[in-house]
Amino acid sequence: MSISSALNNAVSGLTASSRMAEVVSSNLSNALTESYGRRSVDLSAAQVGGKGAGVRIDGISRFSDPALLADRRLAETALNATQRDAQALVRLENSLGGADSTTGLAARFAAFEKALISASSDPAAENRLIAVVTRLGDLASALNESTRTTQGQRQQADAAIATDVEKLNTGLRQVADLNKDIQRVKASGNDPSGLLDARQQLVDEIATIVPLREVQREDGTVALMTITGTNLLDGRPVQFGFVRAPTITADMSFASGALGGLTLNGVPLNPNTGIGRLGGGSLGAAFHLRDDVMVGVQSGLDLIAADLISRFQDPANDPTMVPGGAGMLTDLGNPFDPGDLPGLAGRLVLNAAIDPSRGGDPTLLRDGLNAAAAGPAGSSTQLDRWLTALSAPRSDVAGASTRSAIGRIAEFTADIGAKRLAAETAQSFAAAKWDSLRQAELANGVDTDFELQILLRVEQAYAANAKVIQTINLLMQRLMEI
């Protein structure tokens, strides 16, 4: 081997060692960086005229497991959706009060019934009649507040949809831009690994909103589509649209046109659901909460309100009641209209005739709401009728179930608790699955012990090549001396 060949081999070795040291240091410094893919230097033996000419750097490889990455993304999508469901139901249950709550619907009803029993034992005590009115007002207020809470949850879900749509559009545009950058960098022969990391992080964020699959193209770009086949990005990104509602009331729904759905490039995505085949992530969870879960909760509250108001305006429970007249509880002062059920729980108020704060007379509870004259002060007959009316099984306005007043409230409270428990169970399962896949993904990431071993070998190779150059330098000096 000539001295020039040996020098070329040593210089190429130094260059390769330097590049490997740079890549190893990058791996070590980014061992905890999210979406970072481990790099390695691809080397091969250089040949000139059929003879060895040192080492050649062929490029930089970025390690990634596409199948594991896709599974982890789908698991994270499901986790994000179940988290949104569980958090909303926990907030709702805390607001409504569980079975053991001292301020929930069941507790408010129990306090009203207790006050009614107390008044029945001493009908002449006006302070006990006032206590009945007060406790009934508390029950109506609890139903009003529960309605506000439920509609507030729908409002938050609607806002979350708008936020997710904005993030989705922004993320798709950024991925499209990175696709162009990666394509250009690869064409110039440079290393696009940093851009690939940034793109993976963006796709991870998009995957929490909608479940998707990533399709690799030969030029280094990627196409994105949902697992149900809706195209998101293939060259150019699609554009989603959504109009947020400034306020939401119980009678507003997507079916009526009062609430918005998604549009895809300006075209409504689905006239029936508003979201089409984009469910499964946080976006689908928000639609589910707004249009299904919270609508069902409001329906349950309205049925409780309708049950109470119907019992109190039934002439069978108060002989002085005028058919079609308002009872102790009213729909904003009006009798209950079965055709106007949505939002009734939010409109429930005391009858002004018995409300002392509005000039009403609480003794009408004892004598009958439309009594022409005061009855015997010691008579508990009408108060006992109210108690019997509350405990009697009664069908709801749809005729779907027959319950006592407290039975209907208990059934509603238990249903909310069961939904919350089911949501938390689903969240726990999704979290366990995501954690397992995440750990598997991290196991394929940067191994600092392995990287340090490579660094020691790089150091040895660098020292050996440097020694060759030093020896060649001494030989050249000796030749020059001769």
C-alpha positions as CSV (number, residue, x, y, z in Angstrom):
1,M,0.0,0.0,0.0
2,S,1.4,3.4,-0.9
3,I,1.7,6.2,1.6
4,S,-1.0,8.2,-0.1
5,S,-3.4,5.3,0.0
6,A,-2.8,4.8,3.7
7,L,-3.3,8.5,4.3
8,N,-6.6,8.5,2.4
9,N,-7.8,5.5,4.4
10,A,-6.9,7.2,7.7
11,V,-8.5,10.5,6.8
12,S,-11.7,8.7,5.7
13,G,-11.7,6.8,9.0
14,L,-11.3,10.1,10.9
15,T,-14.2,11.6,9.0
16,A,-16.4,8.5,9.7
17,S,-15.4,8.5,13.3
18,S,-16.2,12.2,13.7
19,R,-19.6,11.7,12.1
20,M,-20.4,8.7,14.3
21,A,-19.4,10.6,17.4
22,E,-21.7,13.4,16.3
23,V,-24.6,11.0,15.8
24,V,-24.0,9.2,19.1
25,S,-23.9,12.4,21.0
26,S,-27.2,13.4,19.4
27,N,-28.7,10.1,20.5
28,L,-27.5,10.6,24.1
29,S,-28.7,14.2,24.4
30,N,-32.1,13.3,23.0
31,A,-32.7,10.1,25.0
32,L,-35.7,11.7,26.7
33,T,-36.9,13.8,23.8
34,E,-40.5,13.0,22.7
35,S,-40.8,11.5,19.1
36,Y,-37.0,11.3,18.7
37,G,-35.9,8.4,16.5
38,R,-32.5,6.9,17.2
39,R,-29.9,7.5,14.5
40,S,-27.0,5.4,13.2
41,V,-24.3,6.1,10.5
42,D,-24.4,3.7,7.5
43,L,-20.8,2.9,6.5
44,S,-19.4,0.8,3.6
45,A,-16.0,0.1,2.2
46,A,-14.9,2.6,-0.4
47,Q,-13.4,1.1,-3.6
48,V,-11.2,2.8,-6.2
49,G,-10.0,0.8,-9.2
50,G,-11.1,-2.4,-7.4
51,K,-8.9,-1.6,-4.4
52,G,-9.9,-0.6,-0.9
53,A,-9.9,3.2,-0.4
54,G,-11.0,3.6,3.1
55,V,-14.5,4.0,4.5
56,R,-17.5,5.7,2.9
57,I,-20.5,7.3,4.7
58,D,-23.6,6.2,2.9
59,G,-26.1,8.1,5.0
60,I,-27.9,8.4,8.3
61,S,-30.6,5.9,9.3
62,R,-33.4,6.8,11.6
63,F,-34.9,3.8,13.5
64,S,-38.7,3.5,13.8
65,D,-41.2,0.7,14.1
66,P,-44.2,1.7,11.9
67,A,-46.5,-1.0,13.1
68,L,-45.8,-0.4,16.8
69,L,-46.1,3.4,16.2
70,A,-49.5,2.9,14.5
71,D,-50.8,0.8,17.4
72,R,-49.5,3.2,20.0
73,R,-51.3,6.1,18.2
74,L,-54.6,4.2,18.1
75,A,-54.3,3.4,21.8
76,E,-53.5,7.1,22.6
77,T,-56.5,8.1,20.5
78,A,-58.8,5.8,22.5
79,L,-57.3,7.0,25.8
80,N,-57.9,10.7,24.9
81,A,-61.5,9.9,24.1
82,T,-62.2,8.0,27.2
83,Q,-60.5,10.6,29.3
84,R,-62.8,13.3,28.0
85,D,-65.9,11.1,28.6
86,A,-64.8,10.2,32.2
87,Q,-63.8,13.8,33.2
88,A,-67.1,15.2,32.0
89,L,-69.1,12.6,33.8
90,V,-67.1,13.0,37.0
91,R,-67.8,16.8,36.9
92,L,-71.5,16.1,36.2
93,E,-71.9,13.6,39.1
94,N,-70.1,15.9,41.5
95,S,-72.5,18.7,40.5
96,L,-75.6,16.6,40.7
97,G,-74.6,14.8,43.9
98,G,-74.3,11.1,44.3
99,A,-76.3,8.8,46.5
100,D,-74.4,9.8,49.6
101,S,-74.3,13.5,48.8
102,T,-75.9,16.0,51.3
103,T,-76.7,18.5,48.6
104,G,-77.7,16.4,45.7
105,L,-81.2,15.8,44.2
106,A,-81.9,12.9,46.4
107,A,-80.8,14.8,49.6
108,R,-82.9,17.8,48.6
109,F,-86.0,15.6,48.0
110,A,-85.5,13.8,51.3
111,A,-85.3,17.2,53.1
112,F,-88.5,18.3,51.4
113,E,-90.3,15.1,52.3
114,K,-89.0,15.3,55.9
115,A,-90.4,18.9,56.2
116,L,-93.7,17.7,54.8
117,I,-93.9,15.0,57.4
118,S,-93.1,17.4,60.1
119,A,-95.8,19.8,58.9
120,S,-98.3,17.0,58.8
121,S,-97.6,16.2,62.4
122,D,-98.5,19.8,63.4
123,P,-100.5,21.5,60.6
124,A,-101.2,24.6,62.7
125,A,-97.5,25.5,62.9
126,E,-97.0,28.0,60.1
127,N,-93.2,27.9,60.5
128,R,-93.4,24.2,59.5
129,L,-95.4,25.0,56.4
130,I,-92.8,27.7,55.5
131,A,-90.1,25.1,55.9
132,V,-92.0,22.9,53.4
133,V,-92.1,25.7,50.9
134,T,-88.4,26.4,51.5
135,R,-87.3,22.8,51.0
136,L,-89.5,22.5,47.9
137,G,-87.9,25.7,46.5
138,D,-84.4,24.1,47.3
139,L,-85.4,21.0,45.2
140,A,-86.6,23.2,42.3
141,S,-83.3,25.2,42.5
142,A,-81.3,21.9,42.5
143,L,-83.1,20.9,39.2
144,N,-82.4,24.4,37.8
145,E,-78.8,24.2,38.7
146,S,-78.4,20.7,37.3
147,T,-79.8,21.9,34.0
148,R,-77.4,24.8,33.9
149,T,-74.5,22.3,34.7
150,T,-75.7,19.9,32.0
151,Q,-76.0,22.6,29.3
152,G,-72.7,24.0,30.5
153,Q,-71.1,20.6,29.8
154,R,-72.6,20.7,26.3
155,Q,-71.2,24.2,25.8
156,Q,-67.8,23.0,26.8
157,A,-68.0,20.1,24.5
158,D,-69.0,22.4,21.6
159,A,-66.0,24.6,22.4
160,A,-63.8,21.5,22.5
161,I,-65.0,20.6,19.0
162,A,-64.0,24.0,17.7
163,T,-60.6,23.8,19.4
164,D,-60.0,20.3,18.0
165,V,-61.0,21.3,14.5
166,E,-58.5,24.3,14.6
167,K,-55.7,22.0,15.9
168,L,-56.5,19.4,13.2
169,N,-56.4,22.0,10.4
170,T,-53.2,23.5,11.7
171,G,-51.5,20.1,12.2
172,L,-52.4,18.9,8.7
173,R,-51.0,22.1,7.1
174,Q,-47.8,21.8,9.1
175,V,-47.3,18.1,8.2
176,A,-47.9,19.1,4.5
177,D,-45.1,21.7,4.8
178,L,-42.8,19.3,6.5
179,N,-43.5,16.8,3.7
180,K,-42.2,19.3,1.2
181,D,-39.1,20.1,3.3
182,I,-38.2,16.4,3.8
183,Q,-38.6,15.8,0.1
184,R,-36.3,18.7,-0.8
185,V,-33.7,17.7,1.8
186,K,-33.6,14.1,0.7
187,A,-33.3,15.1,-2.9
188,S,-30.2,17.2,-2.0
189,G,-28.6,14.2,-0.3
190,N,-28.8,15.7,3.2
191,D,-30.1,14.1,6.4
192,P,-33.8,14.8,7.1
193,S,-33.9,13.0,10.5
194,G,-34.7,16.2,12.4
195,L,-37.6,17.0,10.1
196,L,-38.8,13.4,10.5
197,D,-38.9,13.8,14.3
198,A,-40.9,17.0,14.0
199,R,-43.3,15.4,11.6
200,Q,-43.8,12.4,13.9
201,Q,-44.6,14.7,16.8
202,L,-47.2,16.5,14.7
203,V,-48.8,13.3,13.5
204,D,-48.9,12.1,17.1
205,E,-50.8,15.2,18.1
206,I,-53.3,14.8,15.2
207,A,-53.8,11.2,16.2
208,T,-55.2,12.2,19.6
209,I,-58.0,14.0,17.8
210,V,-59.0,11.4,15.2
211,P,-57.8,7.8,14.8
212,L,-55.5,7.7,11.7
213,R,-53.1,5.7,9.7
214,E,-49.9,7.0,8.2
215,V,-48.9,5.8,4.7
216,Q,-45.2,6.2,3.7
217,R,-44.4,7.4,0.2
218,E,-41.1,6.6,-1.6
219,D,-40.1,10.2,-1.7
220,G,-40.1,10.4,2.1
221,T,-43.5,12.1,2.3
222,V,-46.5,10.6,4.1
223,A,-50.2,10.5,3.5
224,L,-52.7,10.5,6.4
225,M,-56.2,9.0,6.5
226,T,-58.6,7.9,9.2
227,I,-58.9,4.2,10.0
228,T,-62.3,4.3,8.3
229,G,-60.9,5.7,5.0
230,T,-61.5,9.4,5.2
231,N,-58.6,11.2,3.5
232,L,-56.8,13.8,5.6
233,L,-53.6,14.5,3.7
234,D,-52.3,13.3,0.4
235,G,-50.2,16.0,-1.1
236,R,-52.6,18.7,-0.1
237,P,-54.4,18.7,3.3
238,V,-58.2,18.8,3.6
239,Q,-59.9,21.7,5.4
240,F,-62.4,21.0,8.1
241,G,-64.9,23.6,9.2
242,F,-67.1,24.1,12.3
243,V,-69.3,26.9,13.6
244,R,-69.3,27.1,17.4
245,A,-72.6,28.0,19.1
246,P,-72.4,31.1,21.3
247,T,-74.8,29.5,23.8
248,I,-76.6,26.2,24.2
249,T,-80.0,25.5,25.7
250,A,-81.8,22.3,26.4
251,D,-84.0,22.5,23.3
252,M,-81.0,23.0,20.9
253,S,-79.7,20.0,18.9
254,F,-77.8,19.1,15.8
255,A,-80.9,17.4,14.3
256,S,-82.8,20.7,14.6
257,G,-80.0,22.7,13.0
258,A,-79.4,24.7,16.1
259,L,-75.9,23.1,16.6
260,G,-73.2,22.8,14.1
261,G,-71.5,19.8,12.5
262,L,-68.3,19.3,10.6
263,T,-67.7,20.4,7.0
264,L,-65.0,18.9,4.8
265,N,-63.7,21.4,2.2
266,G,-66.9,23.3,2.7
267,V,-69.3,20.4,2.3
268,P,-71.2,19.0,5.3
269,L,-69.5,15.8,6.4
270,N,-72.6,14.0,7.6
271,P,-76.2,15.3,7.8
272,N,-77.2,12.8,10.4
273,T,-74.4,12.8,13.0
274,G,-72.3,15.9,12.1
275,I,-69.1,14.0,12.4
276,G,-69.3,11.1,10.0
277,R,-66.5,8.6,10.3
278,L,-64.2,10.7,12.3
279,G,-65.2,9.3,15.7
280,G,-62.9,7.5,18.1
281,G,-60.7,10.3,19.3
282,S,-61.2,13.5,21.4
283,L,-63.2,15.0,18.5
284,G,-65.7,12.1,18.5
285,A,-65.9,12.2,22.3
286,A,-66.9,15.8,22.3
287,F,-69.7,15.2,19.7
288,H,-70.8,12.2,21.8
289,L,-71.0,14.3,25.0
290,R,-72.7,17.2,23.3
291,D,-75.3,15.3,21.3
292,D,-75.8,12.0,23.2
293,V,-74.6,11.8,26.8
294,M,-75.6,15.2,28.0
295,V,-78.9,15.2,26.0
296,G,-79.7,11.9,27.9
297,V,-78.9,13.5,31.2
298,Q,-81.1,16.5,30.5
299,S,-83.9,14.2,29.4
300,G,-83.6,12.4,32.8
301,L,-83.8,15.7,34.7
302,D,-86.8,16.8,32.7
303,L,-88.6,13.6,33.4
304,I,-88.0,14.1,37.2
305,A,-89.3,17.7,36.9
306,A,-92.3,16.5,34.9
307,D,-93.0,13.8,37.4
308,L,-93.0,16.3,40.3
309,I,-95.0,19.0,38.6
310,S,-97.6,16.5,37.5
311,R,-98.1,15.1,40.9
312,F,-98.7,18.5,42.4
313,Q,-101.1,19.7,39.7
314,D,-103.2,16.5,39.6
315,P,-106.8,17.2,41.0
316,A,-106.7,13.6,42.5
317,N,-104.0,14.8,44.9
318,D,-105.7,18.2,45.6
319,P,-109.5,18.4,45.3
320,T,-109.3,22.2,45.1
321,M,-107.2,22.0,42.0
322,V,-108.7,23.4,38.8
323,P,-108.2,21.0,35.9
324,G,-105.3,22.3,33.8
325,G,-104.2,24.7,36.6
326,A,-100.8,25.1,38.1
327,G,-99.8,23.2,41.2
328,M,-97.1,23.8,43.8
329,L,-94.4,23.6,41.1
330,T,-94.8,25.4,37.8
331,D,-93.2,25.9,34.4
332,L,-92.2,29.5,34.9
333,G,-95.6,30.2,36.5
334,N,-97.5,28.1,34.0
335,P,-99.0,24.6,34.2
336,F,-97.0,21.8,32.8
337,D,-97.4,21.2,29.1
338,P,-96.3,17.7,28.0
339,G,-95.5,19.0,24.6
340,D,-92.9,21.4,26.0
341,L,-90.7,18.9,27.9
342,P,-87.1,19.8,26.9
343,G,-85.5,22.1,29.5
344,L,-88.4,21.8,31.9
345,A,-86.0,21.1,34.8
346,G,-84.4,24.5,34.2
347,R,-87.7,26.3,34.2
348,L,-89.2,24.8,37.3
349,V,-90.2,27.4,39.9
350,L,-92.5,27.6,43.0
351,N,-96.0,28.6,42.6
352,A,-96.2,32.3,43.7
353,A,-99.4,31.5,45.6
354,I,-97.5,29.6,48.3
355,D,-94.2,31.5,48.1
356,P,-94.0,34.0,51.0
357,S,-91.1,35.8,49.4
358,R,-93.5,36.8,46.6
359,G,-96.5,37.5,48.8
360,G,-97.8,33.9,48.8
361,D,-99.6,32.1,51.6
362,P,-97.9,28.8,52.8
363,T,-101.1,27.7,54.6
364,L,-102.5,26.8,51.2
365,L,-100.4,23.7,51.5
366,R,-102.7,22.6,54.3
367,D,-106.0,23.9,52.9
368,G,-105.5,23.3,49.2
369,L,-103.9,25.6,46.6
370,N,-107.3,26.9,45.4
371,A,-109.1,26.9,48.7
372,A,-111.8,29.5,48.8
373,A,-111.5,29.8,52.6
374,A,-109.1,28.7,55.3
375,G,-109.7,25.2,56.6
376,P,-109.2,23.8,60.1
377,A,-105.8,24.7,61.3
378,G,-105.3,21.3,62.8
379,S,-106.2,19.3,59.7
380,S,-103.4,17.3,58.1
381,T,-105.6,15.7,55.4
382,Q,-104.2,17.7,52.4
383,L,-100.6,17.4,53.7
384,D,-101.1,13.6,53.9
385,R,-102.4,13.7,50.3
386,W,-99.1,15.3,49.2
387,L,-97.1,12.6,51.0
388,T,-99.2,9.9,49.4
389,A,-98.8,11.5,46.0
390,L,-95.0,11.5,46.3
391,S,-94.8,7.8,47.3
392,A,-97.4,6.5,44.8
393,P,-95.9,4.8,41.6
394,R,-96.6,7.0,38.6
395,S,-95.8,6.6,34.9
396,D,-93.5,9.2,33.2
397,V,-94.9,11.4,30.4
398,A,-93.7,8.8,27.9
399,G,-95.3,5.9,29.8
400,A,-91.9,4.2,29.8
401,S,-91.5,3.5,33.5
402,T,-93.5,3.6,36.7
403,R,-91.8,4.9,39.8
404,S,-92.3,6.9,43.0
405,A,-90.9,10.4,43.1
406,I,-87.8,9.3,45.1
407,G,-87.5,6.2,43.0
408,R,-87.3,8.2,39.8
409,I,-84.6,10.4,41.3
410,A,-82.7,7.4,42.7
411,E,-82.8,5.7,39.3
412,F,-81.5,8.8,37.6
413,T,-78.7,9.3,40.1
414,A,-77.7,5.6,39.9
415,D,-77.6,5.8,36.1
416,I,-75.3,8.8,36.2
417,G,-73.0,6.9,38.6
418,A,-73.1,3.8,36.4
419,K,-72.1,5.8,33.3
420,R,-69.3,7.5,35.2
421,L,-68.0,4.1,36.5
422,A,-68.2,2.6,32.9
423,A,-66.3,5.6,31.5
424,E,-63.6,5.3,34.2
425,T,-63.3,1.6,33.5
426,A,-62.9,2.2,29.8
427,Q,-60.3,4.9,30.6
428,S,-58.3,2.5,32.8
429,F,-58.3,-0.1,30.1
430,A,-57.2,2.4,27.5
431,A,-54.5,3.8,29.7
432,A,-53.1,0.3,30.4
433,K,-53.0,-0.6,26.7
434,W,-51.4,2.7,25.8
435,D,-48.8,2.4,28.6
436,S,-47.8,-1.1,27.4
437,L,-47.4,0.0,23.8
438,R,-45.6,3.1,24.9
439,Q,-43.1,1.1,26.9
440,A,-42.5,-1.2,24.0
441,E,-41.9,1.9,21.8
442,L,-39.5,3.3,24.3
443,A,-37.6,0.0,24.4
444,N,-36.8,0.5,20.8
445,G,-35.5,4.0,21.4
446,V,-32.2,5.3,22.6
447,D,-30.3,2.8,24.9
448,T,-27.7,5.0,26.6
449,D,-25.5,2.0,27.6
450,F,-25.4,0.8,24.0
451,E,-24.6,4.3,22.8
452,L,-21.7,4.7,25.3
453,Q,-20.3,1.4,24.1
454,I,-20.4,2.7,20.5
455,L,-18.8,5.9,21.7
456,L,-15.9,4.0,23.2
457,R,-15.4,2.1,19.9
458,V,-15.5,5.3,18.0
459,E,-12.9,6.8,20.3
460,Q,-10.6,3.8,19.7
461,A,-11.1,4.0,15.9
462,Y,-10.4,7.7,16.0
463,A,-7.2,7.2,18.0
464,A,-6.1,4.4,15.6
465,N,-6.6,6.5,12.5
466,A,-4.9,9.5,14.1
467,K,-2.0,7.2,15.0
468,V,-1.7,6.1,11.3
469,I,-1.6,9.8,10.2
470,Q,1.0,10.5,12.8
471,T,3.1,7.6,11.6
472,I,2.8,8.7,8.0
473,N,3.8,12.2,9.0
474,L,7.0,10.8,10.6
475,L,7.7,8.7,7.5
476,M,7.4,11.8,5.3
477,Q,9.7,13.7,7.5
478,R,12.3,10.9,7.4
479,L,12.0,10.8,3.6
480,M,12.5,14.5,3.4
481,E,15.6,14.2,5.5
482,I,17.0,11.6,3.2
